[in-house]
């Protein structure tokens, strides 16, 4: 796993995830369908549910670590958790999910902005930010 700075995490949250929905909306219907098929999601709503759900998990874990050095969590079965997230948000309107996406993204930005530079020396914080923000965008990159 490569090194990175908190500034880079902020940049990805603002410049990558911040324009993600607009990037998807700019695709033609055919390009959207192809992208979603490659991503393994039936709808963009399902993909956003997956993204926002992992951010929520990341916020919970990061806050737990920051509040309690002895904080522990159990690793999740990724496929099962992804399915739970799709189901959790299935009844939400697209508008509500998009608003929630932005709210959770802003919460992650706020958290990262408040971290000191030495926070990344904590392996758990480093790994969660890398996986949840940087690597996750690479996994779901539109353009």
N, CA, C and O atoms as a GROMACS GRO file, in nm:
protein
  572
    1UNK      N    1   0.085  -0.117   0.000
    1UNK     CA    2   0.000   0.000   0.000
    1UNK      C    3   0.090   0.124   0.000
    1UNK      O    4   0.180   0.137   0.083
    2UNK      N    5   0.064   0.212  -0.092
    2UNK     CA    6   0.148   0.330  -0.108
    2UNK      C    7   0.121   0.433   0.001
    2UNK      O    8   0.014   0.437   0.062
    3UNK      N    9   0.222   0.515   0.023
    3UNK     CA   10   0.204   0.625   0.116
    3UNK      C   11   0.121   0.736   0.052
    3UNK      O   12   0.118   0.749  -0.070
    4UNK      N   13   0.055   0.813   0.134
    4UNK     CA   14  -0.025   0.925   0.086
    4UNK      C   15  -0.039   1.024   0.199
    4UNK      O   16  -0.007   0.993   0.314
    5UNK      N   17  -0.086   1.142   0.167
    5UNK     CA   18  -0.103   1.246   0.268
    5UNK      C   19  -0.252   1.270   0.292
    5UNK      O   20  -0.337   1.229   0.214
    6UNK      N   21  -0.280   1.338   0.402
    6UNK     CA   22  -0.419   1.376   0.429
    6UNK      C   23  -0.469   1.471   0.321
    6UNK      O   24  -0.587   1.468   0.285
    7UNK      N   25  -0.380   1.554   0.269
    7UNK     CA   26  -0.418   1.644   0.159
    7UNK      C   27  -0.464   1.566   0.037
    7UNK      O   28  -0.557   1.608  -0.032
    8UNK      N   29  -0.400   1.454   0.010
    8UNK     CA   30  -0.441   1.372  -0.104
    8UNK      C   31  -0.577   1.308  -0.078
    8UNK      O   32  -0.658   1.295  -0.171
    9UNK      N   33  -0.604   1.268   0.045
    9UNK     CA   34  -0.736   1.213   0.078
    9UNK      C   35  -0.843   1.320   0.057
    9UNK      O   36  -0.948   1.293  -0.001
   10UNK      N   37  -0.815   1.441   0.103
   10UNK     CA   38  -0.910   1.552   0.084
   10UNK      C   39  -0.931   1.578  -0.065
   10UNK      O   40  -1.044   1.599  -0.109
   11UNK      N   41  -0.824   1.576  -0.140
   11UNK     CA   42  -0.835   1.598  -0.286
   11UNK      C   43  -0.924   1.493  -0.352
   11UNK      O   44  -1.006   1.527  -0.438
   12UNK      N   45  -0.909   1.368  -0.312
   12UNK     CA   46  -0.992   1.261  -0.369
   12UNK      C   47  -1.138   1.278  -0.328
   12UNK      O   48  -1.229   1.259  -0.409
   13UNK      N   49  -1.161   1.315  -0.203
   13UNK     CA   50  -1.299   1.336  -0.156
   13UNK      C   51  -1.365   1.453  -0.228
   13UNK      O   52  -1.484   1.449  -0.258
   14UNK      N   53  -1.288   1.557  -0.256
   14UNK     CA   54  -1.343   1.674  -0.323
   14UNK      C   55  -1.344   1.658  -0.475
   14UNK      O   56  -1.448   1.674  -0.539
   15UNK      N   57  -1.229   1.625  -0.532
   15UNK     CA   58  -1.215   1.624  -0.677
   15UNK      C   59  -1.252   1.494  -0.745
   15UNK      O   60  -1.278   1.492  -0.865
   16UNK      N   61  -1.256   1.386  -0.669
   16UNK     CA   62  -1.294   1.258  -0.726
   16UNK      C   63  -1.438   1.225  -0.692
   16UNK      O   64  -1.526   1.221  -0.778
   17UNK      N   65  -1.461   1.201  -0.562
   17UNK     CA   66  -1.595   1.166  -0.518
   17UNK      C   67  -1.691   1.284  -0.528
   17UNK      O   68  -1.812   1.264  -0.544
   18UNK      N   69  -1.640   1.406  -0.521
   18UNK     CA   70  -1.725   1.524  -0.528
   18UNK      C   71  -1.790   1.545  -0.664
   18UNK      O   72  -1.894   1.610  -0.675
   19UNK      N   73  -1.729   1.490  -0.768
   19UNK     CA   74  -1.784   1.505  -0.904
   19UNK      C   75  -1.834   1.372  -0.960
   19UNK      O   76  -1.872   1.363  -1.076
   20UNK      N   77  -1.832   1.270  -0.878
   20UNK     CA   78  -1.863   1.134  -0.922
   20UNK      C   79  -2.002   1.123  -0.986
   20UNK      O   80  -2.017   1.066  -1.093
   21UNK      N   81  -2.101   1.176  -0.919
   21UNK     CA   82  -2.238   1.166  -0.970
   21UNK      C   83  -2.251   1.241  -1.102
   21UNK      O   84  -2.315   1.192  -1.195
   22UNK      N   85  -2.191   1.358  -1.111
   22UNK     CA   86  -2.196   1.435  -1.238
   22UNK      C   87  -2.126   1.359  -1.349
   22UNK      O   88  -2.173   1.361  -1.464
   23UNK      N   89  -2.016   1.292  -1.318
   23UNK     CA   90  -1.946   1.213  -1.420
   23UNK      C   91  -2.035   1.102  -1.472
   23UNK      O   92  -2.042   1.078  -1.593
   24UNK      N   93  -2.104   1.035  -1.382
   24UNK     CA   94  -2.193   0.928  -1.424
   24UNK      C   95  -2.307   0.984  -1.508
   24UNK      O   96  -2.341   0.929  -1.613
   25UNK      N   97  -2.365   1.094  -1.462
   25UNK     CA   98  -2.476   1.155  -1.535
   25UNK      C   99  -2.436   1.202  -1.675
   25UNK      O  100  -2.520   1.209  -1.764
   26UNK      N  101  -2.308   1.233  -1.694
   26UNK     CA  102  -2.260   1.280  -1.823
   26UNK      C  103  -2.244   1.167  -1.925
   26UNK      O  104  -2.229   1.193  -2.045
   27UNK      N  105  -2.246   1.043  -1.879
   27UNK     CA  106  -2.236   0.929  -1.970
   27UNK      C  107  -2.368   0.910  -2.045
   27UNK      O  108  -2.475   0.945  -1.995
   28UNK      N  109  -2.358   0.856  -2.164
   28UNK     CA  110  -2.479   0.821  -2.239
   28UNK      C  111  -2.547   0.703  -2.168
   28UNK      O  112  -2.482   0.633  -2.090
   29UNK      N  113  -2.675   0.681  -2.195
   29UNK     CA  114  -2.741   0.565  -2.134
   29UNK      C  115  -2.669   0.433  -2.162
   29UNK      O  116  -2.663   0.345  -2.076
   30UNK      N  117  -2.614   0.418  -2.281
   30UNK     CA  118  -2.541   0.296  -2.315
   30UNK      C  119  -2.413   0.286  -2.233
   30UNK      O  120  -2.379   0.178  -2.183
   31UNK      N  121  -2.342   0.398  -2.220
   31UNK     CA  122  -2.218   0.398  -2.141
   31UNK      C  123  -2.249   0.372  -1.993
   31UNK      O  124  -2.173   0.302  -1.926
   32UNK      N  125  -2.358   0.426  -1.945
   32UNK     CA  126  -2.398   0.402  -1.806
   32UNK      C  127  -2.424   0.253  -1.785
   32UNK      O  128  -2.378   0.194  -1.686
   33UNK      N  129  -2.498   0.192  -1.876
   33UNK     CA  130  -2.530   0.050  -1.863
   33UNK      C  131  -2.404  -0.036  -1.867
   33UNK      O  132  -2.390  -0.129  -1.788
   34UNK      N  133  -2.313  -0.004  -1.956
   34UNK     CA  134  -2.187  -0.078  -1.967
   34UNK      C  135  -2.104  -0.062  -1.840
   34UNK      O  136  -2.049  -0.159  -1.789
   35UNK      N  137  -2.095   0.060  -1.791
   35UNK     CA  138  -2.020   0.087  -1.669
   35UNK      C  139  -2.076   0.008  -1.551
   35UNK      O  140  -2.002  -0.057  -1.478
   36UNK      N  141  -2.208   0.013  -1.532
   36UNK     CA  142  -2.270  -0.057  -1.421
   36UNK      C  143  -2.251  -0.208  -1.432
   36UNK      O  144  -2.229  -0.276  -1.332
   37UNK      N  145  -2.260  -0.260  -1.553
   37UNK     CA  146  -2.240  -0.403  -1.572
   37UNK      C  147  -2.097  -0.441  -1.531
   37UNK      O  148  -2.077  -0.542  -1.464
   38UNK      N  149  -1.999  -0.361  -1.572
   38UNK     CA  150  -1.860  -0.389  -1.535
   38UNK      C  151  -1.839  -0.377  -1.384
   38UNK      O  152  -1.756  -0.448  -1.327
   39UNK      N  153  -1.914  -0.289  -1.320
   39UNK     CA  154  -1.903  -0.269  -1.176
   39UNK      C  155  -1.975  -0.378  -1.097
   39UNK      O  156  -1.948  -0.398  -0.979
   40UNK      N  157  -2.067  -0.448  -1.162
   40UNK     CA  158  -2.139  -0.555  -1.095
   40UNK      C  159  -2.263  -0.507  -1.020
   40UNK      O  160  -2.309  -0.574  -0.927
   41UNK      N  161  -2.316  -0.392  -1.061
   41UNK     CA  162  -2.436  -0.338  -0.998
   41UNK      C  163  -2.544  -0.318  -1.103
   41UNK      O  164  -2.516  -0.282  -1.218
   42UNK      N  165  -2.668  -0.344  -1.063
   42UNK     CA  166  -2.779  -0.330  -1.156
   42UNK      C  167  -2.811  -0.185  -1.186
   42UNK      O  168  -2.845  -0.150  -1.299
   43UNK      N  169  -2.800  -0.099  -1.083
   43UNK     CA  170  -2.836   0.042  -1.099
   43UNK      C  171  -2.732   0.130  -1.034
   43UNK      O  172  -2.652   0.085  -0.951
   44UNK      N  173  -2.732   0.257  -1.072
   44UNK     CA  174  -2.643   0.353  -1.010
   44UNK      C  175  -2.682   0.372  -0.863
   44UNK      O  176  -2.596   0.394  -0.778
   45UNK      N  177  -2.808   0.362  -0.834
   45UNK     CA  178  -2.858   0.369  -0.697
   45UNK      C  179  -2.790   0.261  -0.612
   45UNK      O  180  -2.745   0.288  -0.501
   46UNK      N  181  -2.781   0.140  -0.664
   46UNK     CA  182  -2.716   0.030  -0.591
   46UNK      C  183  -2.567   0.058  -0.570
   46UNK      O  184  -2.513   0.031  -0.463
   47UNK      N  185  -2.502   0.112  -0.671
   47UNK     CA  186  -2.360   0.145  -0.659
   47UNK      C  187  -2.339   0.254  -0.554
   47UNK      O  188  -2.248   0.244  -0.472
   48UNK      N  189  -2.423   0.356  -0.556
   48UNK     CA  190  -2.411   0.462  -0.454
   48UNK      C  191  -2.438   0.408  -0.314
   48UNK      O  192  -2.373   0.449  -0.218
   49UNK      N  193  -2.533   0.316  -0.303
   49UNK     CA  194  -2.562   0.254  -0.173
   49UNK      C  195  -2.437   0.183  -0.121
   49UNK      O  196  -2.404   0.193  -0.003
   50UNK      N  197  -2.370   0.114  -0.208
   50UNK     CA  198  -2.246   0.044  -0.174
   50UNK      C  199  -2.139   0.144  -0.127
   50UNK      O  200  -2.075   0.124  -0.024
   51UNK      N  201  -2.121   0.250  -0.202
   51UNK     CA  202  -2.018   0.350  -0.170
   51UNK      C  203  -2.048   0.417  -0.036
   51UNK      O  204  -1.962   0.422   0.052
   52UNK      N  205  -2.169   0.469  -0.023
   52UNK     CA  206  -2.203   0.543   0.099
   52UNK      C  207  -2.202   0.451   0.221
   52UNK      O  208  -2.165   0.494   0.330
   53UNK      N  209  -2.242   0.328   0.204
   53UNK     CA  210  -2.241   0.234   0.316
   53UNK      C  211  -2.101   0.206   0.367
   53UNK      O  212  -2.080   0.196   0.487
   54UNK      N  213  -2.006   0.194   0.276
   54UNK     CA  214  -1.868   0.173   0.318
   54UNK      C  215  -1.812   0.298   0.383
   54UNK      O  216  -1.733   0.290   0.477
   55UNK      N  217  -1.852   0.416   0.333
   55UNK     CA  218  -1.808   0.540   0.400
   55UNK      C  219  -1.863   0.546   0.542
   55UNK      O  220  -1.791   0.585   0.634
   56UNK      N  221  -1.989   0.508   0.559
   56UNK     CA  222  -2.047   0.505   0.694
   56UNK      C  223  -1.968   0.412   0.785
   56UNK      O  224  -1.939   0.444   0.900
   57UNK      N  225  -1.934   0.297   0.732
   57UNK     CA  226  -1.856   0.200   0.809
   57UNK      C  227  -1.719   0.260   0.843
   57UNK      O  228  -1.672   0.249   0.956
   58UNK      N  229  -1.657   0.324   0.745
   58UNK     CA  230  -1.528   0.386   0.767
   58UNK      C  231  -1.534   0.496   0.872
   58UNK      O  232  -1.445   0.506   0.958
   59UNK      N  233  -1.637   0.578   0.865
   59UNK     CA  234  -1.653   0.684   0.965
   59UNK      C  235  -1.670   0.626   1.105
   59UNK      O  236  -1.614   0.676   1.201
   60UNK      N  237  -1.749   0.519   1.115
   60UNK     CA  238  -1.770   0.454   1.244
   60UNK      C  239  -1.639   0.399   1.299
   60UNK      O  240  -1.608   0.419   1.417
   61UNK      N  241  -1.562   0.332   1.214
   61UNK     CA  242  -1.435   0.273   1.259
   61UNK      C  243  -1.335   0.383   1.292
   61UNK      O  244  -1.271   0.378   1.398
   62UNK      N  245  -1.320   0.481   1.204
   62UNK     CA  246  -1.222   0.588   1.229
   62UNK      C  247  -1.255   0.666   1.356
   62UNK      O  248  -1.166   0.695   1.436
   63UNK      N  249  -1.381   0.699   1.374
   63UNK     CA  250  -1.422   0.770   1.495
   63UNK      C  251  -1.397   0.683   1.618
   63UNK      O  252  -1.353   0.733   1.722
   64UNK      N  253  -1.425   0.555   1.606
   64UNK     CA  254  -1.399   0.464   1.717
   64UNK      C  255  -1.252   0.460   1.755
   64UNK      O  256  -1.218   0.464   1.873
   65UNK      N  257  -1.166   0.454   1.655
   65UNK     CA  258  -1.021   0.451   1.679
   65UNK      C  259  -0.976   0.581   1.745
   65UNK      O  260  -0.898   0.579   1.840
   66UNK      N  261  -1.026   0.693   1.695
   66UNK     CA  262  -0.985   0.823   1.749
   66UNK      C  263  -1.035   0.845   1.891
   66UNK      O  264  -0.967   0.907   1.973
   67UNK      N  265  -1.153   0.794   1.920
   67UNK     CA  266  -1.212   0.812   2.053
   67UNK      C  267  -1.159   0.714   2.157
   67UNK      O  268  -1.158   0.743   2.277
   68UNK      N  269  -1.116   0.596   2.111
   68UNK     CA  270  -1.076   0.491   2.205
   68UNK      C  271  -0.963   0.409   2.144
   68UNK      O  272  -0.987   0.329   2.054
   69UNK      N  273  -0.840   0.428   2.191
   69UNK     CA  274  -0.726   0.354   2.135
   69UNK      C  275  -0.745   0.202   2.138
   69UNK      O  276  -0.681   0.131   2.060
   70UNK      N  277  -0.830   0.152   2.226
   70UNK     CA  278  -0.854   0.008   2.235
   70UNK      C  279  -0.970  -0.039   2.148
   70UNK      O  280  -1.009  -0.155   2.154
   71UNK      N  281  -1.024   0.052   2.068
   71UNK     CA  282  -1.139   0.018   1.983
   71UNK      C  283  -1.103  -0.096   1.889
   71UNK      O  284  -0.996  -0.098   1.829
   72UNK      N  285  -1.195  -0.190   1.877
   72UNK     CA  286  -1.178  -0.299   1.781
   72UNK      C  287  -1.306  -0.318   1.702
   72UNK      O  288  -1.414  -0.279   1.746
   73UNK      N  289  -1.293  -0.377   1.588
   73UNK     CA  290  -1.407  -0.408   1.503
   73UNK      C  291  -1.378  -0.541   1.436
   73UNK      O  292  -1.263  -0.583   1.425
   74UNK      N  293  -1.483  -0.604   1.392
   74UNK     CA  294  -1.467  -0.730   1.320
   74UNK      C  295  -1.473  -0.703   1.171
   74UNK      O  296  -1.558  -0.629   1.123
   75UNK      N  297  -1.382  -0.764   1.100
   75UNK     CA  298  -1.384  -0.752   0.954
   75UNK      C  299  -1.514  -0.811   0.902
   75UNK      O  300  -1.564  -0.911   0.953
   76UNK      N  301  -1.567  -0.749   0.800
   76UNK     CA  302  -1.694  -0.795   0.742
   76UNK      C  303  -1.668  -0.884   0.621
   76UNK      O  304  -1.566  -0.872   0.553
   77UNK      N  305  -1.762  -0.972   0.595
   77UNK     CA  306  -1.763  -1.044   0.469
   77UNK      C  307  -1.805  -0.941   0.364
   77UNK      O  308  -1.919  -0.895   0.365
   78UNK      N  309  -1.714  -0.908   0.275
   78UNK     CA  310  -1.736  -0.797   0.181
   78UNK      C  311  -1.860  -0.819   0.094
   78UNK      O  312  -1.943  -0.729   0.081
   79UNK      N  313  -1.875  -0.936   0.037
   79UNK     CA  314  -1.989  -0.961  -0.052
   79UNK      C  315  -2.121  -0.953   0.024
   79UNK      O  316  -2.218  -0.896  -0.025
   80UNK      N  317  -2.125  -1.010   0.144
   80UNK     CA  318  -2.247  -1.007   0.224
   80UNK      C  319  -2.280  -0.864   0.265
   80UNK      O  320  -2.395  -0.823   0.261
   81UNK      N  321  -2.178  -0.788   0.304
   81UNK     CA  322  -2.201  -0.650   0.345
   81UNK      C  323  -2.249  -0.566   0.227
   81UNK      O  324  -2.339  -0.484   0.241
   82UNK      N  325  -2.189  -0.587   0.111
   82UNK     CA  326  -2.234  -0.514  -0.009
   82UNK      C  327  -2.381  -0.541  -0.037
   82UNK      O  328  -2.456  -0.449  -0.071
   83UNK      N  329  -2.423  -0.665  -0.022
   83UNK     CA  330  -2.564  -0.700  -0.045
   83UNK      C  331  -2.653  -0.634   0.061
   83UNK      O  332  -2.762  -0.585   0.029
   84UNK      N  333  -2.607  -0.633   0.186
   84UNK     CA  334  -2.682  -0.565   0.293
   84UNK      C  335  -2.702  -0.418   0.260
   84UNK      O  336  -2.810  -0.363   0.281
   85UNK      N  337  -2.597  -0.355   0.208
   85UNK     CA  338  -2.605  -0.212   0.176
   85UNK      C  339  -2.705  -0.184   0.065
   85UNK      O  340  -2.783  -0.089   0.073
   86UNK      N  341  -2.703  -0.266  -0.038
   86UNK     CA  342  -2.798  -0.249  -0.148
   86UNK      C  343  -2.941  -0.263  -0.094
   86UNK      O  344  -3.029  -0.184  -0.129
   87UNK      N  345  -2.962  -0.362  -0.010
   87UNK     CA  346  -3.096  -0.383   0.048
   87UNK      C  347  -3.133  -0.269   0.142
   87UNK      O  348  -3.248  -0.224   0.141
   88UNK      N  349  -3.040  -0.223   0.222
   88UNK     CA  350  -3.066  -0.116   0.318
   88UNK      C  351  -3.120   0.009   0.249
   88UNK      O  352  -3.212   0.074   0.300
   89UNK      N  353  -3.065   0.041   0.135
   89UNK     CA  354  -3.102   0.165   0.066
   89UNK      C  355  -3.200   0.146  -0.049
   89UNK      O  356  -3.234   0.243  -0.118
   90UNK      N  357  -3.245   0.025  -0.071
   90UNK     CA  358  -3.334  -0.003  -0.184
   90UNK      C  359  -3.461   0.082  -0.181
   90UNK      O  360  -3.507   0.128  -0.286
   91UNK      N  361  -3.518   0.105  -0.063
   91UNK     CA  362  -3.644   0.179  -0.053
   91UNK      C  363  -3.623   0.332  -0.055
   91UNK      O  364  -3.720   0.407  -0.060
   92UNK      N  365  -3.500   0.376  -0.050
   92UNK     CA  366  -3.473   0.520  -0.053
   92UNK      C  367  -3.494   0.574  -0.194
   92UNK      O  368  -3.465   0.505  -0.292
   93UNK      N  369  -3.544   0.693  -0.204
   93UNK     CA  370  -3.554   0.758  -0.336
   93UNK      C  371  -3.413   0.793  -0.382
   93UNK      O  372  -3.322   0.807  -0.301
   94UNK      N  373  -3.396   0.808  -0.513
   94UNK     CA  374  -3.266   0.850  -0.565
   94UNK      C  375  -3.226   0.984  -0.505
   94UNK      O  376  -3.110   1.005  -0.470
   95UNK      N  377  -3.323   1.075  -0.494
   95UNK     CA  378  -3.294   1.208  -0.440
   95UNK      C  379  -3.243   1.198  -0.296
   95UNK      O  380  -3.146   1.265  -0.260
   96UNK      N  381  -3.309   1.117  -0.213
   96UNK     CA  382  -3.266   1.101  -0.075
   96UNK      C  383  -3.128   1.036  -0.065
   96UNK      O  384  -3.046   1.075   0.018
   97UNK      N  385  -3.102   0.938  -0.150
   97UNK     CA  386  -2.972   0.872  -0.147
   97UNK      C  387  -2.862   0.967  -0.193
   97UNK      O  388  -2.753   0.967  -0.135
   98UNK      N  389  -2.889   1.047  -0.294
   98UNK     CA  390  -2.789   1.144  -0.340
   98UNK      C  391  -2.759   1.247  -0.232
   98UNK      O  392  -2.643   1.285  -0.214
   99UNK      N  393  -2.860   1.292  -0.161
   99UNK     CA  394  -2.839   1.385  -0.051
   99UNK      C  395  -2.757   1.319   0.059
   99UNK      O  396  -2.666   1.380   0.115
  100UNK      N  397  -2.789   1.195   0.090
  100UNK     CA  398  -2.715   1.121   0.194
  100UNK      C  399  -2.569   1.100   0.150
  100UNK      O  400  -2.478   1.114   0.231
  101UNK      N  401  -2.548   1.067   0.024
  101UNK     CA  402  -2.414   1.052  -0.032
  101UNK      C  403  -2.332   1.179  -0.003
  101UNK      O  404  -2.220   1.172   0.046
  102UNK      N  405  -2.390   1.294  -0.035
  102UNK     CA  406  -2.320   1.421  -0.013
  102UNK      C  407  -2.297   1.448   0.135
  102UNK      O  408  -2.190   1.495   0.173
  103UNK      N  409  -2.395   1.418   0.218
  103UNK     CA  410  -2.379   1.441   0.362
  103UNK      C  411  -2.270   1.353   0.421
  103UNK      O  412  -2.190   1.400   0.503
  104UNK      N  413  -2.265   1.228   0.381
  104UNK     CA  414  -2.163   1.137   0.434
  104UNK      C  415  -2.026   1.173   0.378
  104UNK      O  416  -1.926   1.165   0.449
  105UNK      N  417  -2.021   1.214   0.252
  105UNK     CA  418  -1.893   1.259   0.192
  105UNK      C  419  -1.842   1.381   0.268
  105UNK      O  420  -1.723   1.390   0.298
  106UNK      N  421  -1.930   1.473   0.299
  106UNK     CA  422  -1.891   1.593   0.375
  106UNK      C  423  -1.846   1.555   0.517
  106UNK      O  424  -1.751   1.614   0.569
  107UNK      N  425  -1.912   1.458   0.577
  107UNK     CA  426  -1.871   1.412   0.710
  107UNK      C  427  -1.731   1.352   0.706
  107UNK      O  428  -1.651   1.373   0.797
  108UNK      N  429  -1.702   1.278   0.600
  108UNK     CA  430  -1.568   1.220   0.585
  108UNK      C  431  -1.466   1.332   0.564
  108UNK      O  432  -1.357   1.328   0.620
  109UNK      N  433  -1.502   1.431   0.482
  109UNK     CA  434  -1.413   1.545   0.461
  109UNK      C  435  -1.385   1.617   0.593
  109UNK      O  436  -1.271   1.652   0.623
  110UNK      N  437  -1.490   1.640   0.671
  110UNK     CA  438  -1.473   1.706   0.800
  110UNK      C  439  -1.380   1.627   0.891
  110UNK      O  440  -1.291   1.684   0.954
  111UNK      N  441  -1.401   1.498   0.897
  111UNK     CA  442  -1.317   1.414   0.982
  111UNK      C  443  -1.172   1.420   0.938
  111UNK      O  444  -1.082   1.440   1.021
  112UNK      N  445  -1.147   1.403   0.809
  112UNK     CA  446  -1.010   1.402   0.759
  112UNK      C  447  -0.945   1.539   0.779
  112UNK      O  448  -0.827   1.548   0.812
  113UNK      N  449  -1.022   1.645   0.761
  113UNK     CA  450  -0.969   1.781   0.779
  113UNK      C  451  -0.926   1.808   0.922
  113UNK      O  452  -0.839   1.891   0.946
  114UNK      N  453  -0.986   1.739   1.017
  114UNK     CA  454  -0.954   1.759   1.158
  114UNK      C  455  -0.839   1.671   1.206
  114UNK      O  456  -0.789   1.690   1.316
  115UNK      N  457  -0.796   1.575   1.124
  115UNK     CA  458  -0.688   1.486   1.164
  115UNK      C  459  -0.554   1.559   1.160
  115UNK      O  460  -0.534   1.648   1.077
  116UNK      N  461  -0.464   1.520   1.248
  116UNK     CA  462  -0.328   1.572   1.241
  116UNK      C  463  -0.250   1.485   1.143
  116UNK      O  464  -0.288   1.372   1.114
  117UNK      N  465  -0.142   1.540   1.092
  117UNK     CA  466  -0.062   1.466   0.994
  117UNK      C  467  -0.011   1.333   1.047
  117UNK      O  468   0.005   1.238   0.971
  118UNK      N  469   0.013   1.324   1.176
  118UNK     CA  470   0.065   1.199   1.231
  118UNK      C  471  -0.043   1.091   1.246
  118UNK      O  472  -0.012   0.978   1.282
  119UNK      N  473  -0.169   1.125   1.217
  119UNK     CA  474  -0.276   1.025   1.225
  119UNK      C  475  -0.250   0.909   1.131
  119UNK      O  476  -0.288   0.795   1.160
  120UNK      N  477  -0.184   0.937   1.018
  120UNK     CA  478  -0.157   0.831   0.921
  120UNK      C  479  -0.051   0.733   0.969
  120UNK      O  480  -0.030   0.630   0.906
  121UNK      N  481   0.016   0.764   1.079
  121UNK     CA  482   0.110   0.667   1.135
  121UNK      C  483   0.036   0.553   1.204
  121UNK      O  484   0.094   0.447   1.229
  122UNK      N  485  -0.091   0.576   1.236
  122UNK     CA  486  -0.175   0.469   1.289
  122UNK      C  487  -0.214   0.381   1.170
  122UNK      O  488  -0.283   0.426   1.078
  123UNK      N  489  -0.171   0.257   1.174
  123UNK     CA  490  -0.193   0.167   1.060
  123UNK      C  491  -0.341   0.149   1.026
  123UNK      O  492  -0.377   0.142   0.909
  124UNK      N  493  -0.425   0.141   1.128
  124UNK     CA  494  -0.568   0.123   1.102
  124UNK      C  495  -0.628   0.245   1.034
  124UNK      O  496  -0.705   0.231   0.939
  125UNK      N  497  -0.594   0.364   1.081
  125UNK     CA  498  -0.645   0.486   1.018
  125UNK      C  499  -0.594   0.495   0.875
  125UNK      O  500  -0.671   0.522   0.782
  126UNK      N  501  -0.465   0.471   0.858
  126UNK     CA  502  -0.405   0.473   0.724
  126UNK      C  503  -0.477   0.377   0.630
  126UNK      O  504  -0.516   0.415   0.520
  127UNK      N  505  -0.494   0.254   0.675
  127UNK     CA  506  -0.553   0.150   0.589
  127UNK      C  507  -0.699   0.180   0.555
  127UNK      O  508  -0.742   0.160   0.442
  128UNK      N  509  -0.776   0.229   0.654
  128UNK     CA  510  -0.916   0.260   0.627
  128UNK      C  511  -0.930   0.375   0.528
  128UNK      O  512  -1.010   0.368   0.435
  129UNK      N  513  -0.852   0.481   0.548
  129UNK     CA  514  -0.861   0.594   0.455
  129UNK      C  515  -0.818   0.553   0.315
  129UNK      O  516  -0.879   0.593   0.216
  130UNK      N  517  -0.714   0.474   0.307
  130UNK     CA  518  -0.669   0.429   0.176
  130UNK      C  519  -0.777   0.345   0.107
  130UNK      O  520  -0.813   0.371  -0.008
  131UNK      N  521  -0.828   0.247   0.177
  131UNK     CA  522  -0.926   0.155   0.118
  131UNK      C  523  -1.059   0.224   0.091
  131UNK      O  524  -1.119   0.204  -0.015
  132UNK      N  525  -1.106   0.305   0.185
  132UNK     CA  526  -1.240   0.363   0.179
  132UNK      C  527  -1.249   0.482   0.085
  132UNK      O  528  -1.356   0.507   0.028
  133UNK      N  529  -1.141   0.555   0.068
  133UNK     CA  530  -1.146   0.677  -0.012
  133UNK      C  531  -1.065   0.662  -0.141
  133UNK      O  532  -1.120   0.676  -0.250
  134UNK      N  533  -0.936   0.635  -0.129
  134UNK     CA  534  -0.848   0.636  -0.246
  134UNK      C  535  -0.868   0.514  -0.334
  134UNK      O  536  -0.902   0.525  -0.452
  135UNK      N  537  -0.848   0.398  -0.277
  135UNK     CA  538  -0.858   0.273  -0.355
  135UNK      C  539  -1.001   0.251  -0.405
  135UNK      O  540  -1.022   0.200  -0.515
  136UNK      N  541  -1.098   0.289  -0.324
  136UNK     CA  542  -1.238   0.269  -0.361
  136UNK      C  543  -1.274   0.349  -0.486
  136UNK      O  544  -1.350   0.303  -0.571
  137UNK      N  545  -1.220   0.471  -0.496
  137UNK     CA  546  -1.244   0.549  -0.617
  137UNK      C  547  -1.179   0.482  -0.738
  137UNK      O  548  -1.237   0.478  -0.846
  138UNK      N  549  -1.060   0.429  -0.719
  138UNK     CA  550  -0.995   0.357  -0.829
  138UNK      C  551  -1.079   0.238  -0.873
  138UNK      O  552  -1.090   0.209  -0.992
  139UNK      N  553  -1.137   0.168  -0.776
  139UNK     CA  554  -1.220   0.052  -0.807
  139UNK      C  555  -1.345   0.089  -0.888
  139UNK      O  556  -1.394   0.010  -0.968
  140UNK      N  557  -1.395   0.210  -0.865
  140UNK     CA  558  -1.521   0.251  -0.928
  140UNK      C  559  -1.505   0.374  -1.018
  140UNK      O  560  -1.602   0.444  -1.046
  141UNK      N  561  -1.383   0.398  -1.064
  141UNK     CA  562  -1.354   0.516  -1.146
  141UNK      C  563  -1.438   0.516  -1.273
  141UNK      O  564  -1.451   0.414  -1.342
  142UNK      N  565  -1.494   0.633  -1.302
  142UNK     CA  566  -1.578   0.649  -1.422
  142UNK      C  567  -1.493   0.695  -1.539
  142UNK      O  568  -1.504   0.639  -1.649
  143UNK      N  569  -1.410   0.794  -1.518
  143UNK     CA  570  -1.329   0.846  -1.630
  143UNK      C  571  -1.185   0.858  -1.591
  143UNK      O  572  -1.102   0.900  -1.672
   0.00000   0.00000   0.00000
